[in-house]
Amino acid sequence: MAMAKTESTFKNMTVVLTLITTVAAVGLGFVYYLTQEPIKLVKAEELKKSINLVVPGADKGVISEVAVKPDDGIDSLYFYEIVIDGKRIATAVKTYTDKGFSGRFTVMVGFDTLGNIIDNNVLEHKETPGLGDKTSKSKSTWNEQFKGKNPANFKLIVKKDGGDVDAITAATISSRAYCDAIQRAYNAFVAYYKINPASAPAEQK
């Protein structure tokens, strides 16, 4: 009798645990279903703001996304073409670098049709607060130095390595990585649109 009672208790526990896990799974699935669309909308809005930041006025045009595989790097870049009155006026490129001090970070950079940098900013990073995070507009004006530059004649290398970029004090690795991200975006940009970098206008001093 004791054995039968034990088996009965075990079966009851199994049934109860199964019911609990099933209800929990259904509940989680329902919550995911309810939050999936709002999360998607928030991400879409954040993306639009990021594009509009590097290409002011982009929200007045039609934006289309294109995944572009760079010659260097393992992941695709994302091109956001801004078209107004049937004409592409600029392209925002979501690029990345794996050379950050704390690993990968992503950058959004806007190019006009000639490859000049309209503006740029960090989207995600894990860089050191007070140092590497100064690549973000919310922390400093450091990335303003890229605005209006064309990588065809502006060396995206920090000055201590022979380039034209002023590095962030005590954050040379982050500065180099940021340059790497923008260079990757530019290389993919000129290849995709078949632009000859040699045709870029000389920088006005």
N, C-alpha and C positions, 0 to 999 in steps of 0.2 A: 504493500500500500504506500509505503514511504517513497519507493521508487516511482510509482505512478504519479504521486503528488509532485515530486521533483520535476518529472518530465512535463507535467501540466504547467507548472510554474515557468519553466524554461520556454515552453511554447508561447505562453502569455507574454513573457518579456520580449520574445522575438517579434510577436505581432505588434506589441506596443511600440517597440523601437522602429519597426518598419513603418508604422503609421506616422510616427513623429518625423522621421527622415523624409517621408513622402510629402507630408504637409509643409515641411520646411523647404523642400525643393520646389514645390508648387508656389509657395509664397515668394521665394527668391526669384523664380521665373516671372511671376506676376509683377514684382517690383521692377525687374529689369525691363519688362515690356512697357511699363508705365513711364520709366525714366529714359528709355532709349531715344525717343524722339526729342524731348527737351534737351538732352545732352548733345545730340546731333545739331540742333539749332544753335546752341550756345557756341559750339566749335565752329560752325559756319560763320557766325557773327564775328568771332574772334579772328578768323581767317580774313574776312572782308576788311576788318579794321587794320590788320597787319599789311594787307595789300595797299590799302588807301594811304597808309603811313609812308610807304616807300614810293608810291606813285599817287601823289595828291590828285584828287578828282577821279580816281579810278571807279568810284561808286556811281559815277554818272554815265559809265559805259557798260558794255557787255563783257563779262569776264568768263573766259573759257580755260579749263585746265588741261594740260598736256604733260604726261610723264615722259621724261627724257633721261636716257641712260648716259652718264658721263663716261669719257674715255678712262678717267681715273676714278676710283671709288667703287664700292660694291652696290650701292643703292641708287635708285633713280632720283633725279631732281624733279621738282614740279614747276612747270612754267604756267603762269597765269597771264594770258594775253588780254590786254585791255583794248577793246575796239569801240570807237566812237564814230558814228556816221559811216559805218562800213569800213573804217580804216584803223589798222593797228597803230596805236600811238605810243605804246610802251609794253614792257613785259616785266612782271614781278617774278623773281625766281626764288623758290624755297630751296636753299642749299644746305650743306652741312660740312663739318670737319670732325675728324677723329683724333686731331692733334691737340685738343684742349688739355689743360693741366689736369682736369678731372674727367677726361673722356670726351665723348661726343657732345657738340652743341649745334643747334640749327640757326640759320640766319636767313632773313628775307632781304633781298636786294632788288631794287627797281632799275631797269635799263631803258633808255630811250631807244629809238630805232637804230641809232648809230653805235650803241654800246656804251654811251656815257652813263655813269652811275647817277641816278636821280636821288636816291636816298637808300638807307640800309639800317637794319636793326637786328638784334638778337631775338629769337623766338623762345628758345629753350637752352638752358645751360646748367652746369653744375660747378661753375668756377668759384674761386675763393671770394667770399664777401669782402668788399672793400678793395679788392685787387682786380682779379679777372672779370668780375661782374661789371666793371666799368665799361665793358664793350656795349652795354645796354644804355639806351637813351635815358632810361629812368634813373641811371646812376651817374652819368657824366656826359660830356659833349664830345668825347673822344672820337666816336665814329663819324662826326661831322666832316673830318678831313677827307673822307672818300667822296663826298658829294660833288658832282660836276666833273669828276675825274673819269678818264677813259683808261682802263687797264692796258691798252695798247701802248700808251706812252707814260703811264704812271705805274712804277714798279710796286706791285703789291707784296713788298718785302720790307721788313723793318729796317730802319736806317743803319743799325749796327751790323746788319747782314748785307749792306750795300744797296738797299732799296730806298723808297721814298716815304715810308710810313713811320710816323712818330709812335714808338711803342708806349704802352701804358707803364708808368714807373712801377718797378718791382713785379711786373706781370708780362714779361716778354713772351713767355710760352703762349699765353692766351692771345696776345697780339699777333703772334705768328700764325696761330690757328685761325683766327678771324680772317686774316689775309688769305689763308689757304681756302677757306670756305668761299670767299668772294671770287678768288681766282678760278675755282672749280666752276662756279656759276658762269663766269665770263667765258671760259673755254667752251662750255656747253652751249652758251648763247650764240657765239660766233659760228660754231660748227652747225648748229641747228638752222640758223638763218643764213648760213653761207656768206658771212661777212668777212672781208679781208681786213685783218687788223692793221695792215700797212696803210690802208686808206683812211684811217682815223685822223681827224684834224689834230694838228700839233696843239699841245696845251698852251693856253694863254697865260703868260707870266704877269 
